[in-house]
């Protein structure tokens, strides 16, 4: 009986240490999402990296383990993908050289270069050094469909935690409505 209790405690200690030692830069899936009808927004939590508040009601969909993106869909068939990581979880910042707004600017430069190599046109839409966030668009021909497409992106960093958000083409929203939507996204 005593031996079994010791084994249980050892097993729990091993499991707990594995959970605690996991690097948050592995970009966890969104653990929970809840719609707040009073505030008309969906709260998406990826503990311990942060919370994103999406305007309106969004349903949690698939998680892509390759890109580490959690996808959400709303009633307008608009798709948003969320990615959470730590600032050292990106190849250009493994040494944590960039922090705060400097990180956000470097992230934008890094992604812009990548989109440019793929033939996309990148346009800076918002640049906020107080909130440590940048919003941009990338427009070009999709490899998958062969049609012209535009996605909007938001990156923000706070205390070493990064939220990277993509809002893809929407069949029912205009470009201006999509820009308004991504600007209303809050990250804590």
C-alpha positions in Angstrom: 0.0 0.0 0.0 2.8 2.4 0.9 4.7 1.5 -2.2 1.7 2.2 -4.4 1.3 5.6 -2.8 4.9 6.4 -3.4 4.6 5.3 -7.1 1.5 7.5 -7.5 3.3 10.5 -6.1 6.4 9.9 -8.2 4.2 9.5 -11.3 2.4 12.8 -10.5 5.7 14.6 -9.9 7.1 13.4 -13.2 3.9 14.5 -15.1 3.9 17.8 -13.3 7.5 18.5 -14.0 6.9 17.7 -17.7 4.1 20.2 -17.9 6.1 22.9 -16.1 9.2 22.3 -18.2 7.4 22.5 -21.5 8.6 25.6 -23.4 5.8 28.0 -24.1 7.4 28.8 -27.4 5.8 25.5 -28.7 2.7 27.7 -29.3 0.0 25.9 -27.4 -3.4 25.5 -28.9 -6.1 27.8 -27.5 -7.3 26.0 -24.4 -10.7 27.7 -24.1 -12.9 30.1 -25.9 -16.0 31.6 -24.5 -18.5 34.0 -26.0 -19.6 36.9 -23.9 -23.0 38.0 -25.1 -23.0 41.2 -23.0 -19.7 42.4 -24.6 -20.3 40.7 -27.9 -16.9 39.2 -28.1 -15.2 35.8 -27.9 -12.4 35.3 -25.3 -9.7 32.9 -26.5 -7.2 31.8 -23.8 -3.9 30.1 -24.4 -2.5 29.8 -20.9 0.1 31.0 -19.9 0.8 33.1 -23.1 -2.3 35.3 -23.3 -5.8 36.0 -24.2 -7.3 37.4 -27.4 -10.7 39.0 -27.6 -12.3 38.6 -31.0 -15.3 40.9 -31.8 -18.5 38.9 -32.1 -19.1 35.2 -31.8 -16.5 32.8 -33.1 -16.4 29.0 -33.1 -13.2 27.2 -32.4 -12.2 24.9 -35.3 -9.1 22.9 -36.2 -5.6 23.3 -34.7 -2.8 23.0 -37.3 0.2 21.4 -35.5 2.6 22.3 -38.4 1.9 26.1 -38.3 0.8 26.1 -34.6 -2.4 28.0 -35.5 -5.8 27.7 -33.9 -8.5 28.4 -36.4 -11.8 30.2 -35.7 -14.9 30.7 -37.9 -17.8 33.2 -37.5 -21.3 33.3 -38.9 -20.0 35.3 -41.9 -17.7 32.4 -42.9 -14.7 34.6 -41.9 -11.6 32.6 -40.8 -9.1 33.9 -38.2 -6.0 32.0 -37.1 -4.3 32.6 -33.7 -0.7 31.7 -32.9 0.8 32.2 -29.4 4.5 31.9 -28.6 7.3 33.4 -26.6 9.5 36.0 -28.3 12.4 33.5 -28.5 10.2 31.1 -30.4 11.1 32.7 -33.7 14.3 32.0 -35.7 15.3 35.7 -35.9 15.1 36.1 -32.1 16.3 32.9 -30.4 18.8 35.1 -28.4 16.0 37.4 -27.2 17.8 40.3 -28.8 14.5 42.0 -29.7 11.9 43.0 -27.1 8.7 45.0 -27.1 8.1 47.2 -30.1 11.6 46.4 -31.5 10.5 42.7 -31.6 7.2 43.7 -33.4 9.1 45.7 -36.0 11.6 42.9 -36.6 8.7 40.3 -36.8 7.0 42.5 -39.4 10.3 42.8 -41.4 10.9 39.0 -41.2 7.3 38.2 -42.4 7.3 40.9 -45.1 10.6 39.4 -46.5 9.0 36.0 -46.5 5.8 37.2 -48.2 7.9 39.2 -50.7 9.8 36.0 -51.7 6.5 34.3 -52.4 5.4 37.1 -54.7 3.0 38.8 -52.3 2.7 42.6 -51.9 2.9 43.7 -48.3 1.2 46.9 -47.1 1.6 48.4 -43.6 -1.8 49.4 -42.3 -1.3 50.2 -38.6 1.8 50.8 -36.6 1.4 51.4 -32.8 4.5 51.6 -30.7 2.5 52.2 -27.5 0.5 49.0 -27.8 3.5 47.1 -29.4 1.4 46.1 -32.4 1.6 46.2 -36.2 -1.2 45.4 -38.7 -0.4 44.7 -42.3 -1.9 43.0 -45.4 -0.3 40.6 -47.8 -1.9 40.3 -51.3 -1.0 37.9 -54.0 -1.8 34.6 -55.8 -2.4 31.7 -53.5 -0.4 28.6 -54.2 -3.3 26.4 -53.1 -6.1 27.9 -55.2 -4.3 29.9 -57.9 -6.6 32.9 -57.2 -5.7 36.3 -56.0 -6.1 36.6 -52.2 -5.5 39.0 -49.4 -4.9 38.3 -45.8 -4.6 40.7 -42.9 -2.1 40.2 -40.1 -1.6 41.5 -36.6 1.4 40.9 -34.4 1.8 42.1 -30.8 4.3 41.5 -28.0 3.9 42.0 -24.3 6.3 40.8 -21.6 7.9 38.3 -23.9 4.6 36.8 -25.1 3.7 37.1 -28.7 0.3 36.9 -30.4 0.3 36.5 -34.2 -3.2 36.7 -35.8 -4.2 36.1 -39.4 -7.6 37.2 -40.8 -8.1 35.5 -44.2 -10.3 36.5 -47.1 -14.0 36.6 -46.2 -16.7 35.8 -48.7 -19.1 38.3 -47.1 -17.0 41.1 -45.7 -15.4 44.0 -47.7 -11.8 44.8 -47.3 -12.7 47.8 -45.1 -14.9 45.7 -42.9 -12.0 43.1 -42.5 -9.6 45.9 -41.6 -12.1 47.3 -39.1 -12.4 43.8 -37.6 -8.7 43.1 -37.1 -8.2 46.6 -35.6 -10.9 45.8 -33.0 -9.1 42.6 -31.8 -7.7 43.0 -28.3 -4.8 41.1 -26.9 -4.0 40.8 -23.2 
